[in-house]
Amino acid sequence: MNLTGGIVLYAVIWFMVLFVVLPMRLTTQEEAGEVVPGTPAGAPHDAGMKRKVIITTIAATLLWAVIAAVILSGAVTLADIDWFNQLER
């Protein structure tokens, strides 16, 4: 894995974790009793994005470190996941 591959892998993991973290502990405007006119009642009342971005960054960094270690160690190679022998050796 080169530098560009590592950065792309981190970005993909970061956004995947973000989409998992976003709906956690979400309070809707309807639940808070303060629906802003022109917005749906299911819209977030207070998204708490700063905290969610921090949680996402920590979790993504840990996941990236584990995945990068597995890739760089050679424990799993491309040949290991070529189940249908599609790749030339």
Phi and psi restraints in degrees (range 20) as a CNS / XPLOR table:
assign (resid 1 and name C) (resid 2 and name N)
       (resid 2 and name CA) (resid 2 and name C) 1.0 -94.6 20.0 2
assign (resid 2 and name N) (resid 2 and name CA)
       (resid 2 and name C) (resid 3 and name N) 1.0 -178.8 20.0 2
assign (resid 2 and name C) (resid 3 and name N)
       (resid 3 and name CA) (resid 3 and name C) 1.0 -60.8 20.0 2
assign (resid 3 and name N) (resid 3 and name CA)
       (resid 3 and name C) (resid 4 and name N) 1.0 -45.4 20.0 2
assign (resid 3 and name C) (resid 4 and name N)
       (resid 4 and name CA) (resid 4 and name C) 1.0 -63.2 20.0 2
assign (resid 4 and name N) (resid 4 and name CA)
       (resid 4 and name C) (resid 5 and name N) 1.0 -42.2 20.0 2
assign (resid 4 and name C) (resid 5 and name N)
       (resid 5 and name CA) (resid 5 and name C) 1.0 -61.9 20.0 2
assign (resid 5 and name N) (resid 5 and name CA)
       (resid 5 and name C) (resid 6 and name N) 1.0 -39.4 20.0 2
assign (resid 5 and name C) (resid 6 and name N)
       (resid 6 and name CA) (resid 6 and name C) 1.0 -65.6 20.0 2
assign (resid 6 and name N) (resid 6 and name CA)
       (resid 6 and name C) (resid 7 and name N) 1.0 -40.8 20.0 2
assign (resid 6 and name C) (resid 7 and name N)
       (resid 7 and name CA) (resid 7 and name C) 1.0 -66.4 20.0 2
assign (resid 7 and name N) (resid 7 and name CA)
       (resid 7 and name C) (resid 8 and name N) 1.0 -43.6 20.0 2
assign (resid 7 and name C) (resid 8 and name N)
       (resid 8 and name CA) (resid 8 and name C) 1.0 -64.3 20.0 2
assign (resid 8 and name N) (resid 8 and name CA)
       (resid 8 and name C) (resid 9 and name N) 1.0 -43.2 20.0 2
assign (resid 8 and name C) (resid 9 and name N)
       (resid 9 and name CA) (resid 9 and name C) 1.0 -59.9 20.0 2
assign (resid 9 and name N) (resid 9 and name CA)
       (resid 9 and name C) (resid 10 and name N) 1.0 -43.5 20.0 2
assign (resid 9 and name C) (resid 10 and name N)
       (resid 10 and name CA) (resid 10 and name C) 1.0 -63.6 20.0 2
assign (resid 10 and name N) (resid 10 and name CA)
       (resid 10 and name C) (resid 11 and name N) 1.0 -43.0 20.0 2
assign (resid 10 and name C) (resid 11 and name N)
       (resid 11 and name CA) (resid 11 and name C) 1.0 -62.7 20.0 2
assign (resid 11 and name N) (resid 11 and name CA)
       (resid 11 and name C) (resid 12 and name N) 1.0 -42.5 20.0 2
assign (resid 11 and name C) (resid 12 and name N)
       (resid 12 and name CA) (resid 12 and name C) 1.0 -64.5 20.0 2
assign (resid 12 and name N) (resid 12 and name CA)
       (resid 12 and name C) (resid 13 and name N) 1.0 -45.6 20.0 2
assign (resid 12 and name C) (resid 13 and name N)
       (resid 13 and name CA) (resid 13 and name C) 1.0 -63.3 20.0 2
assign (resid 13 and name N) (resid 13 and name CA)
       (resid 13 and name C) (resid 14 and name N) 1.0 -41.7 20.0 2
assign (resid 13 and name C) (resid 14 and name N)
       (resid 14 and name CA) (resid 14 and name C) 1.0 -60.4 20.0 2
assign (resid 14 and name N) (resid 14 and name CA)
       (resid 14 and name C) (resid 15 and name N) 1.0 -46.6 20.0 2
assign (resid 14 and name C) (resid 15 and name N)
       (resid 15 and name CA) (resid 15 and name C) 1.0 -69.7 20.0 2
assign (resid 15 and name N) (resid 15 and name CA)
       (resid 15 and name C) (resid 16 and name N) 1.0 -35.5 20.0 2
assign (resid 15 and name C) (resid 16 and name N)
       (resid 16 and name CA) (resid 16 and name C) 1.0 -63.6 20.0 2
assign (resid 16 and name N) (resid 16 and name CA)
       (resid 16 and name C) (resid 17 and name N) 1.0 -42.7 20.0 2
assign (resid 16 and name C) (resid 17 and name N)
       (resid 17 and name CA) (resid 17 and name C) 1.0 -66.2 20.0 2
assign (resid 17 and name N) (resid 17 and name CA)
       (resid 17 and name C) (resid 18 and name N) 1.0 -39.6 20.0 2
assign (resid 17 and name C) (resid 18 and name N)
       (resid 18 and name CA) (resid 18 and name C) 1.0 -58.0 20.0 2
assign (resid 18 and name N) (resid 18 and name CA)
       (resid 18 and name C) (resid 19 and name N) 1.0 -44.9 20.0 2
assign (resid 18 and name C) (resid 19 and name N)
       (resid 19 and name CA) (resid 19 and name C) 1.0 -68.4 20.0 2
assign (resid 19 and name N) (resid 19 and name CA)
       (resid 19 and name C) (resid 20 and name N) 1.0 -22.2 20.0 2
assign (resid 19 and name C) (resid 20 and name N)
       (resid 20 and name CA) (resid 20 and name C) 1.0 -79.4 20.0 2
assign (resid 20 and name N) (resid 20 and name CA)
       (resid 20 and name C) (resid 21 and name N) 1.0 -38.7 20.0 2
assign (resid 20 and name C) (resid 21 and name N)
       (resid 21 and name CA) (resid 21 and name C) 1.0 -77.6 20.0 2
assign (resid 21 and name N) (resid 21 and name CA)
       (resid 21 and name C) (resid 22 and name N) 1.0 -32.3 20.0 2
assign (resid 21 and name C) (resid 22 and name N)
       (resid 22 and name CA) (resid 22 and name C) 1.0 -51.3 20.0 2
assign (resid 22 and name N) (resid 22 and name CA)
       (resid 22 and name C) (resid 23 and name N) 1.0 -47.1 20.0 2
assign (resid 22 and name C) (resid 23 and name N)
       (resid 23 and name CA) (resid 23 and name C) 1.0 -79.1 20.0 2
assign (resid 23 and name N) (resid 23 and name CA)
       (resid 23 and name C) (resid 24 and name N) 1.0 -4.4 20.0 2
assign (resid 23 and name C) (resid 24 and name N)
       (resid 24 and name CA) (resid 24 and name C) 1.0 -73.6 20.0 2
assign (resid 24 and name N) (resid 24 and name CA)
       (resid 24 and name C) (resid 25 and name N) 1.0 137.2 20.0 2
assign (resid 24 and name C) (resid 25 and name N)
       (resid 25 and name CA) (resid 25 and name C) 1.0 52.4 20.0 2
assign (resid 25 and name N) (resid 25 and name CA)
       (resid 25 and name C) (resid 26 and name N) 1.0 41.9 20.0 2
assign (resid 25 and name C) (resid 26 and name N)
       (resid 26 and name CA) (resid 26 and name C) 1.0 -91.5 20.0 2
assign (resid 26 and name N) (resid 26 and name CA)
       (resid 26 and name C) (resid 27 and name N) 1.0 129.0 20.0 2
assign (resid 26 and name C) (resid 27 and name N)
       (resid 27 and name CA) (resid 27 and name C) 1.0 -108.3 20.0 2
assign (resid 27 and name N) (resid 27 and name CA)
       (resid 27 and name C) (resid 28 and name N) 1.0 120.8 20.0 2
assign (resid 27 and name C) (resid 28 and name N)
       (resid 28 and name CA) (resid 28 and name C) 1.0 -80.2 20.0 2
assign (resid 28 and name N) (resid 28 and name CA)
       (resid 28 and name C) (resid 29 and name N) 1.0 164.3 20.0 2
assign (resid 28 and name C) (resid 29 and name N)
       (resid 29 and name CA) (resid 29 and name C) 1.0 -63.5 20.0 2
assign (resid 29 and name N) (resid 29 and name CA)
       (resid 29 and name C) (resid 30 and name N) 1.0 -35.2 20.0 2
assign (resid 29 and name C) (resid 30 and name N)
       (resid 30 and name CA) (resid 30 and name C) 1.0 -65.5 20.0 2
assign (resid 30 and name N) (resid 30 and name CA)
       (resid 30 and name C) (resid 31 and name N) 1.0 -42.1 20.0 2
assign (resid 30 and name C) (resid 31 and name N)
       (resid 31 and name CA) (resid 31 and name C) 1.0 -66.4 20.0 2
assign (resid 31 and name N) (resid 31 and name CA)
       (resid 31 and name C) (resid 32 and name N) 1.0 -34.0 20.0 2
assign (resid 31 and name C) (resid 32 and name N)
       (resid 32 and name CA) (resid 32 and name C) 1.0 -80.0 20.0 2
assign (resid 32 and name N) (resid 32 and name CA)
       (resid 32 and name C) (resid 33 and name N) 1.0 -15.7 20.0 2
assign (resid 32 and name C) (resid 33 and name N)
       (resid 33 and name CA) (resid 33 and name C) 1.0 78.4 20.0 2
assign (resid 33 and name N) (resid 33 and name CA)
       (resid 33 and name C) (resid 34 and name N) 1.0 18.1 20.0 2
assign (resid 33 and name C) (resid 34 and name N)
       (resid 34 and name CA) (resid 34 and name C) 1.0 -131.1 20.0 2
assign (resid 34 and name N) (resid 34 and name CA)
       (resid 34 and name C) (resid 35 and name N) 1.0 79.2 20.0 2
assign (resid 34 and name C) (resid 35 and name N)
       (resid 35 and name CA) (resid 35 and name C) 1.0 -86.4 20.0 2
assign (resid 35 and name N) (resid 35 and name CA)
       (resid 35 and name C) (resid 36 and name N) 1.0 119.6 20.0 2
assign (resid 35 and name C) (resid 36 and name N)
       (resid 36 and name CA) (resid 36 and name C) 1.0 -75.5 20.0 2
assign (resid 36 and name N) (resid 36 and name CA)
       (resid 36 and name C) (resid 37 and name N) 1.0 130.3 20.0 2
assign (resid 36 and name C) (resid 37 and name N)
       (resid 37 and name CA) (resid 37 and name C) 1.0 -57.5 20.0 2
assign (resid 37 and name N) (resid 37 and name CA)
       (resid 37 and name C) (resid 38 and name N) 1.0 135.0 20.0 2
assign (resid 37 and name C) (resid 38 and name N)
       (resid 38 and name CA) (resid 38 and name C) 1.0 92.5 20.0 2
assign (resid 38 and name N) (resid 38 and name CA)
       (resid 38 and name C) (resid 39 and name N) 1.0 -1.6 20.0 2
assign (resid 38 and name C) (resid 39 and name N)
       (resid 39 and name CA) (resid 39 and name C) 1.0 -119.0 20.0 2
assign (resid 39 and name N) (resid 39 and name CA)
       (resid 39 and name C) (resid 40 and name N) 1.0 152.6 20.0 2
assign (resid 39 and name C) (resid 40 and name N)
       (resid 40 and name CA) (resid 40 and name C) 1.0 -69.7 20.0 2
assign (resid 40 and name N) (resid 40 and name CA)
       (resid 40 and name C) (resid 41 and name N) 1.0 152.1 20.0 2
assign (resid 40 and name C) (resid 41 and name N)
       (resid 41 and name CA) (resid 41 and name C) 1.0 -65.5 20.0 2
assign (resid 41 and name N) (resid 41 and name CA)
       (resid 41 and name C) (resid 42 and name N) 1.0 -23.0 20.0 2
assign (resid 41 and name C) (resid 42 and name N)
       (resid 42 and name CA) (resid 42 and name C) 1.0 -85.4 20.0 2
assign (resid 42 and name N) (resid 42 and name CA)
       (resid 42 and name C) (resid 43 and name N) 1.0 2.4 20.0 2
assign (resid 42 and name C) (resid 43 and name N)
       (resid 43 and name CA) (resid 43 and name C) 1.0 -69.3 20.0 2
assign (resid 43 and name N) (resid 43 and name CA)
       (resid 43 and name C) (resid 44 and name N) 1.0 150.2 20.0 2
assign (resid 43 and name C) (resid 44 and name N)
       (resid 44 and name CA) (resid 44 and name C) 1.0 -63.8 20.0 2
assign (resid 44 and name N) (resid 44 and name CA)
       (resid 44 and name C) (resid 45 and name N) 1.0 139.4 20.0 2
assign (resid 44 and name C) (resid 45 and name N)
       (resid 45 and name CA) (resid 45 and name C) 1.0 -78.6 20.0 2
assign (resid 45 and name N) (resid 45 and name CA)
       (resid 45 and name C) (resid 46 and name N) 1.0 -52.0 20.0 2
assign (resid 45 and name C) (resid 46 and name N)
       (resid 46 and name CA) (resid 46 and name C) 1.0 -140.8 20.0 2
assign (resid 46 and name N) (resid 46 and name CA)
       (resid 46 and name C) (resid 47 and name N) 1.0 107.2 20.0 2
assign (resid 46 and name C) (resid 47 and name N)
       (resid 47 and name CA) (resid 47 and name C) 1.0 -71.4 20.0 2
assign (resid 47 and name N) (resid 47 and name CA)
       (resid 47 and name C) (resid 48 and name N) 1.0 -27.4 20.0 2
assign (resid 47 and name C) (resid 48 and name N)
       (resid 48 and name CA) (resid 48 and name C) 1.0 62.4 20.0 2
assign (resid 48 and name N) (resid 48 and name CA)
       (resid 48 and name C) (resid 49 and name N) 1.0 47.3 20.0 2
assign (resid 48 and name C) (resid 49 and name N)
       (resid 49 and name CA) (resid 49 and name C) 1.0 -65.3 20.0 2
assign (resid 49 and name N) (resid 49 and name CA)
       (resid 49 and name C) (resid 50 and name N) 1.0 -34.8 20.0 2
assign (resid 49 and name C) (resid 50 and name N)
       (resid 50 and name CA) (resid 50 and name C) 1.0 -60.3 20.0 2
assign (resid 50 and name N) (resid 50 and name CA)
       (resid 50 and name C) (resid 51 and name N) 1.0 -47.2 20.0 2
assign (resid 50 and name C) (resid 51 and name N)
       (resid 51 and name CA) (resid 51 and name C) 1.0 -64.9 20.0 2
assign (resid 51 and name N) (resid 51 and name CA)
       (resid 51 and name C) (resid 52 and name N) 1.0 -39.7 20.0 2
assign (resid 51 and name C) (resid 52 and name N)
       (resid 52 and name CA) (resid 52 and name C) 1.0 -68.7 20.0 2
assign (resid 52 and name N) (resid 52 and name CA)
       (resid 52 and name C) (resid 53 and name N) 1.0 -35.3 20.0 2
assign (resid 52 and name C) (resid 53 and name N)
       (resid 53 and name CA) (resid 53 and name C) 1.0 -68.6 20.0 2
assign (resid 53 and name N) (resid 53 and name CA)
       (resid 53 and name C) (resid 54 and name N) 1.0 -38.6 20.0 2
assign (resid 53 and name C) (resid 54 and name N)
       (resid 54 and name CA) (resid 54 and name C) 1.0 -65.2 20.0 2
assign (resid 54 and name N) (resid 54 and name CA)
       (resid 54 and name C) (resid 55 and name N) 1.0 -45.4 20.0 2
assign (resid 54 and name C) (resid 55 and name N)
       (resid 55 and name CA) (resid 55 and name C) 1.0 -61.7 20.0 2
assign (resid 55 and name N) (resid 55 and name CA)
       (resid 55 and name C) (resid 56 and name N) 1.0 -42.7 20.0 2
assign (resid 55 and name C) (resid 56 and name N)
       (resid 56 and name CA) (resid 56 and name C) 1.0 -62.0 20.0 2
assign (resid 56 and name N) (resid 56 and name CA)
       (resid 56 and name C) (resid 57 and name N) 1.0 -43.8 20.0 2
assign (resid 56 and name C) (resid 57 and name N)
       (resid 57 and name CA) (resid 57 and name C) 1.0 -64.9 20.0 2
assign (resid 57 and name N) (resid 57 and name CA)
       (resid 57 and name C) (resid 58 and name N) 1.0 -42.4 20.0 2
assign (resid 57 and name C) (resid 58 and name N)
       (resid 58 and name CA) (resid 58 and name C) 1.0 -64.8 20.0 2
assign (resid 58 and name N) (resid 58 and name CA)
       (resid 58 and name C) (resid 59 and name N) 1.0 -48.5 20.0 2
assign (resid 58 and name C) (resid 59 and name N)
       (resid 59 and name CA) (resid 59 and name C) 1.0 -64.9 20.0 2
assign (resid 59 and name N) (resid 59 and name CA)
       (resid 59 and name C) (resid 60 and name N) 1.0 -41.8 20.0 2
assign (resid 59 and name C) (resid 60 and name N)
       (resid 60 and name CA) (resid 60 and name C) 1.0 -66.2 20.0 2
assign (resid 60 and name N) (resid 60 and name CA)
       (resid 60 and name C) (resid 61 and name N) 1.0 -37.2 20.0 2
assign (resid 60 and name C) (resid 61 and name N)
       (resid 61 and name CA) (resid 61 and name C) 1.0 -65.2 20.0 2
assign (resid 61 and name N) (resid 61 and name CA)
       (resid 61 and name C) (resid 62 and name N) 1.0 -42.4 20.0 2
assign (resid 61 and name C) (resid 62 and name N)
       (resid 62 and name CA) (resid 62 and name C) 1.0 -64.8 20.0 2
assign (resid 62 and name N) (resid 62 and name CA)
       (resid 62 and name C) (resid 63 and name N) 1.0 -45.3 20.0 2
assign (resid 62 and name C) (resid 63 and name N)
       (resid 63 and name CA) (resid 63 and name C) 1.0 -62.8 20.0 2
assign (resid 63 and name N) (resid 63 and name CA)
       (resid 63 and name C) (resid 64 and name N) 1.0 -43.0 20.0 2
assign (resid 63 and name C) (resid 64 and name N)
       (resid 64 and name CA) (resid 64 and name C) 1.0 -61.7 20.0 2
assign (resid 64 and name N) (resid 64 and name CA)
       (resid 64 and name C) (resid 65 and name N) 1.0 -41.5 20.0 2
assign (resid 64 and name C) (resid 65 and name N)
       (resid 65 and name CA) (resid 65 and name C) 1.0 -62.1 20.0 2
assign (resid 65 and name N) (resid 65 and name CA)
       (resid 65 and name C) (resid 66 and name N) 1.0 -41.3 20.0 2
assign (resid 65 and name C) (resid 66 and name N)
       (resid 66 and name CA) (resid 66 and name C) 1.0 -67.0 20.0 2
assign (resid 66 and name N) (resid 66 and name CA)
       (resid 66 and name C) (resid 67 and name N) 1.0 -47.2 20.0 2
assign (resid 66 and name C) (resid 67 and name N)
       (resid 67 and name CA) (resid 67 and name C) 1.0 -65.4 20.0 2
assign (resid 67 and name N) (resid 67 and name CA)
       (resid 67 and name C) (resid 68 and name N) 1.0 -42.4 20.0 2
assign (resid 67 and name C) (resid 68 and name N)
       (resid 68 and name CA) (resid 68 and name C) 1.0 -63.8 20.0 2
assign (resid 68 and name N) (resid 68 and name CA)
       (resid 68 and name C) (resid 69 and name N) 1.0 -38.7 20.0 2
assign (resid 68 and name C) (resid 69 and name N)
       (resid 69 and name CA) (resid 69 and name C) 1.0 -63.8 20.0 2
assign (resid 69 and name N) (resid 69 and name CA)
       (resid 69 and name C) (resid 70 and name N) 1.0 -40.4 20.0 2
assign (resid 69 and name C) (resid 70 and name N)
       (resid 70 and name CA) (resid 70 and name C) 1.0 -65.3 20.0 2
assign (resid 70 and name N) (resid 70 and name CA)
       (resid 70 and name C) (resid 71 and name N) 1.0 -42.9 20.0 2
assign (resid 70 and name C) (resid 71 and name N)
       (resid 71 and name CA) (resid 71 and name C) 1.0 -66.2 20.0 2
assign (resid 71 and name N) (resid 71 and name CA)
       (resid 71 and name C) (resid 72 and name N) 1.0 -47.2 20.0 2
assign (resid 71 and name C) (resid 72 and name N)
       (resid 72 and name CA) (resid 72 and name C) 1.0 -71.6 20.0 2
assign (resid 72 and name N) (resid 72 and name CA)
       (resid 72 and name C) (resid 73 and name N) 1.0 -26.9 20.0 2
assign (resid 72 and name C) (resid 73 and name N)
       (resid 73 and name CA) (resid 73 and name C) 1.0 -74.7 20.0 2
assign (resid 73 and name N) (resid 73 and name CA)
       (resid 73 and name C) (resid 74 and name N) 1.0 -20.9 20.0 2
assign (resid 73 and name C) (resid 74 and name N)
       (resid 74 and name CA) (resid 74 and name C) 1.0 83.6 20.0 2
assign (resid 74 and name N) (resid 74 and name CA)
       (resid 74 and name C) (resid 75 and name N) 1.0 10.3 20.0 2
assign (resid 74 and name C) (resid 75 and name N)
       (resid 75 and name CA) (resid 75 and name C) 1.0 -63.5 20.0 2
assign (resid 75 and name N) (resid 75 and name CA)
       (resid 75 and name C) (resid 76 and name N) 1.0 -34.9 20.0 2
assign (resid 75 and name C) (resid 76 and name N)
       (resid 76 and name CA) (resid 76 and name C) 1.0 -125.4 20.0 2
assign (resid 76 and name N) (resid 76 and name CA)
       (resid 76 and name C) (resid 77 and name N) 1.0 122.7 20.0 2
assign (resid 76 and name C) (resid 77 and name N)
       (resid 77 and name CA) (resid 77 and name C) 1.0 -114.0 20.0 2
assign (resid 77 and name N) (resid 77 and name CA)
       (resid 77 and name C) (resid 78 and name N) 1.0 172.5 20.0 2
assign (resid 77 and name C) (resid 78 and name N)
       (resid 78 and name CA) (resid 78 and name C) 1.0 -62.9 20.0 2
assign (resid 78 and name N) (resid 78 and name CA)
       (resid 78 and name C) (resid 79 and name N) 1.0 -34.8 20.0 2
assign (resid 78 and name C) (resid 79 and name N)
       (resid 79 and name CA) (resid 79 and name C) 1.0 -64.6 20.0 2
assign (resid 79 and name N) (resid 79 and name CA)
       (resid 79 and name C) (resid 80 and name N) 1.0 -29.8 20.0 2
assign (resid 79 and name C) (resid 80 and name N)
       (resid 80 and name CA) (resid 80 and name C) 1.0 -68.8 20.0 2
assign (resid 80 and name N) (resid 80 and name CA)
       (resid 80 and name C) (resid 81 and name N) 1.0 -29.2 20.0 2
assign (resid 80 and name C) (resid 81 and name N)
       (resid 81 and name CA) (resid 81 and name C) 1.0 -104.1 20.0 2
assign (resid 81 and name N) (resid 81 and name CA)
       (resid 81 and name C) (resid 82 and name N) 1.0 8.8 20.0 2
assign (resid 81 and name C) (resid 82 and name N)
       (resid 82 and name CA) (resid 82 and name C) 1.0 -88.2 20.0 2
assign (resid 82 and name N) (resid 82 and name CA)
       (resid 82 and name C) (resid 83 and name N) 1.0 78.0 20.0 2
assign (resid 82 and name C) (resid 83 and name N)
       (resid 83 and name CA) (resid 83 and name C) 1.0 -69.9 20.0 2
assign (resid 83 and name N) (resid 83 and name CA)
       (resid 83 and name C) (resid 84 and name N) 1.0 -26.5 20.0 2
assign (resid 83 and name C) (resid 84 and name N)
       (resid 84 and name CA) (resid 84 and name C) 1.0 -108.0 20.0 2
assign (resid 84 and name N) (resid 84 and name CA)
       (resid 84 and name C) (resid 85 and name N) 1.0 13.7 20.0 2
assign (resid 84 and name C) (resid 85 and name N)
       (resid 85 and name CA) (resid 85 and name C) 1.0 52.2 20.0 2
assign (resid 85 and name N) (resid 85 and name CA)
       (resid 85 and name C) (resid 86 and name N) 1.0 46.5 20.0 2
assign (resid 85 and name C) (resid 86 and name N)
       (resid 86 and name CA) (resid 86 and name C) 1.0 -85.9 20.0 2
assign (resid 86 and name N) (resid 86 and name CA)
       (resid 86 and name C) (resid 87 and name N) 1.0 -24.1 20.0 2
assign (resid 86 and name C) (resid 87 and name N)
       (resid 87 and name CA) (resid 87 and name C) 1.0 -91.1 20.0 2
assign (resid 87 and name N) (resid 87 and name CA)
       (resid 87 and name C) (resid 88 and name N) 1.0 144.6 20.0 2
assign (resid 87 and name C) (resid 88 and name N)
       (resid 88 and name CA) (resid 88 and name C) 1.0 -82.8 20.0 2
assign (resid 88 and name N) (resid 88 and name CA)
       (resid 88 and name C) (resid 89 and name N) 1.0 143.9 20.0 2
